[in-house]
Amino acid sequence: MVAYDPFIAETLISDHGVLPATLSEVLAQSDFVSMHAPARPEVHHMLGETHFRQMKPSAIFINTGRGATVDEQALIKALQEGWIAHAALDVLEKEPPSHNNPMLSMENVTMTAHVASASARFDEARKRRVGFELSFSALRPVAGKLRQSVGAAKYLASPLATCQHGTRPEQLEHDPEKWPPVFSLGTNAKRLPGRSCSNKETRSRCDPIGS
């Protein structure tokens, strides 16, 4: 196996049992060219017409990275004119594709619906993410009140909730409207000047929700 990666050292490629090569060498020598580039400006249309012309007529091109890394019009031309044999694509430059995208009806193109990560390895993480998104959407109308209530409960229940602003749980007013900014363990919380904890172990408990 040979590989080209502009972002990592060739020695790291070799350490994984892969032979480092230039992009031209990979294209010219490979029977299967698999693209895994990220969606970054410097790799936009990383592969274009000149690159597909370097590939074997029998080569199969695979893209499970990001659609914008490939000049889609150049790929369509390469498939139509026989520069390469086949393309297997999980991503496209424009998603969802237009109904008149010629690749939708080409016999030498195989497509999947951007589901390359749908494997047993990611199944549990995917379930958690779907559950989070559903709960977030369902609770959005009452998110502010809910976050305030939950944050206040966490703050009052914590024996370590002493912050630099000096307020202790037992010193809070009974009227919630007079409380200082509510604190939450949420990662999206905002930090106000002078509100950081004196104990780094409790720092995450001192991120005010309010701004």
C-alpha positions in Angstrom: 0.0 0.0 0.0 1.2 3.5 -0.8 -0.1 6.8 0.5 0.2 10.5 0.2 -0.6 12.9 3.0 0.4 16.5 3.0 -0.3 16.9 6.7 1.8 14.3 8.4 5.5 13.3 8.2 6.5 10.4 5.9 8.2 8.6 8.8 4.8 8.3 10.5 3.3 6.8 7.4 6.1 4.3 7.3 5.6 3.4 11.0 2.2 2.1 10.0 3.5 -0.2 7.4 2.6 2.0 4.5 5.0 3.2 1.8 5.0 7.1 1.5 4.8 8.4 -2.0 4.0 11.6 -4.0 0.5 12.2 -5.1 1.4 11.5 -8.7 3.0 8.2 -7.7 -0.1 7.2 -5.8 -2.4 8.0 -8.7 -0.3 6.4 -11.4 0.4 3.1 -9.5 -2.9 2.4 -7.6 -5.7 0.1 -8.7 -7.8 1.6 -6.0 -7.4 5.3 -5.0 -9.1 6.1 -1.7 -9.6 9.7 -0.7 -9.8 10.6 3.0 -8.9 14.3 3.0 -10.7 16.6 5.5 -12.8 19.6 4.7 -10.1 22.3 4.8 -9.5 25.2 2.4 -6.0 24.1 1.4 -7.4 20.8 0.0 -10.4 22.2 -1.8 -10.5 20.5 -5.2 -7.3 18.7 -4.3 -8.1 16.3 -7.1 -9.0 17.7 -10.5 -8.8 16.8 -14.2 -5.0 16.6 -14.3 -5.0 14.1 -11.5 -7.7 11.8 -12.9 -5.8 11.7 -16.2 -2.8 10.2 -14.3 -4.8 7.2 -13.0 -5.1 3.8 -14.6 -8.0 3.3 -17.0 -8.9 0.3 -14.8 -8.6 2.2 -11.5 -11.5 2.6 -9.1 -11.8 5.9 -7.2 -13.2 5.9 -3.7 -14.2 9.0 -1.7 -15.3 8.6 2.0 -13.8 11.9 3.1 -15.4 15.2 2.0 -17.0 16.0 -1.4 -15.3 19.4 -1.8 -11.9 17.9 -1.9 -12.7 16.6 -5.4 -13.6 18.7 -8.5 -16.8 16.9 -9.2 -17.1 18.1 -12.8 -13.6 16.7 -13.5 -14.6 13.4 -11.9 -17.8 13.2 -14.1 -15.7 13.8 -17.2 -13.2 11.2 -16.1 -16.0 8.6 -15.7 -17.7 9.6 -18.9 -14.6 9.5 -21.1 -13.1 6.3 -19.5 -10.0 7.8 -17.8 -11.0 5.7 -14.8 -13.2 2.6 -14.6 -15.5 3.3 -11.6 -16.2 5.7 -8.7 -17.5 4.7 -5.3 -18.7 7.8 -3.4 -20.1 8.3 0.1 -19.8 12.1 -0.3 -20.5 14.7 -3.0 -19.5 18.3 -3.5 -23.1 19.3 -3.2 -25.3 17.3 -0.8 -28.0 16.4 -1.3 -27.2 16.1 -5.0 -29.3 17.9 -7.6 -31.8 15.7 -9.4 -29.9 16.3 -12.7 -26.5 15.3 -11.4 -25.3 12.9 -14.1 -23.6 10.6 -11.6 -27.0 9.5 -10.3 -27.7 7.6 -13.5 -24.2 6.4 -14.4 -23.6 2.7 -14.3 -19.9 3.1 -13.3 -20.8 5.0 -10.1 -21.8 3.5 -6.8 -23.1 5.9 -4.1 -24.0 5.8 -0.5 -25.8 8.5 1.5 -22.9 9.9 3.5 -23.0 7.0 6.0 -19.4 5.7 5.9 -19.2 6.0 9.6 -22.2 3.7 10.1 -20.3 0.8 11.7 -20.5 -1.2 14.9 -17.6 0.8 16.2 -19.6 4.1 16.2 -23.0 2.6 17.0 -23.0 3.5 20.7 -21.7 7.0 20.1 -24.3 7.6 17.4 -27.1 6.5 19.7 -26.0 8.9 22.4 -25.7 11.7 19.9 -29.2 11.1 18.5 -30.6 11.0 22.0 -28.9 14.2 22.8 -30.2 16.0 19.7 -33.8 14.8 20.2 -33.8 15.8 23.9 -32.3 19.2 23.0 -34.9 19.9 20.4 -37.8 18.8 22.7 -36.6 20.9 25.6 -35.5 24.0 23.7 -38.8 25.9 24.5 -38.0 25.6 28.2 -34.3 25.3 28.0 -33.6 28.6 29.9 -35.8 27.8 32.9 -34.7 24.2 33.0 -31.0 25.1 32.9 -31.5 27.7 35.6 -33.3 25.1 37.9 -30.8 22.3 37.3 -27.9 24.7 37.6 -29.2 26.1 40.9 -29.7 22.6 42.2 -26.2 21.5 41.4 -24.8 24.7 42.9 -26.8 24.3 46.2 -26.0 20.6 46.4 -22.3 21.1 46.1 -20.2 21.4 49.3 -17.4 22.8 47.1 -19.3 25.7 45.6 -17.2 28.4 47.1 -16.1 30.8 44.4 -14.2 34.1 44.3 -17.3 36.2 44.4 -17.7 34.9 48.0 -21.3 33.6 47.9 -21.9 30.4 49.8 -25.0 28.2 49.2 -26.4 28.9 52.6 -26.1 32.7 52.0 -28.4 32.7 49.0 -31.6 34.6 49.2 -34.8 32.5 49.2 -36.0 34.5 46.3 -34.3 33.0 43.1 -34.5 36.4 41.4 -31.9 37.7 43.9 -29.5 34.8 43.3 -26.1 35.5 41.7 -25.6 34.0 38.2 -26.6 30.3 38.2 -23.7 27.9 37.7 -23.7 24.8 35.5 -21.5 22.0 34.4 -22.5 22.7 30.8 -19.7 23.1 28.2 -21.6 25.9 26.5 -21.7 28.1 29.7 -20.1 31.5 29.6 -17.5 32.6 32.1 -17.8 36.1 33.7 -14.9 38.1 35.0 -14.2 37.5 38.6 -16.3 34.3 38.7 -13.6 31.7 38.4 -13.2 29.2 41.2 -10.3 29.3 43.6 -10.1 25.5 43.5 -9.4 24.2 40.0 -11.2 20.9 40.9 -14.4 22.9 41.2 -13.7 25.3 38.3 -16.3 23.6 36.0 -19.0 24.3 38.7 -18.4 28.0 38.4 -19.4 28.7 34.8 -22.3 31.1 34.9 -25.2 30.3 32.5 -26.2 34.0 32.4 -24.2 36.6 30.5 
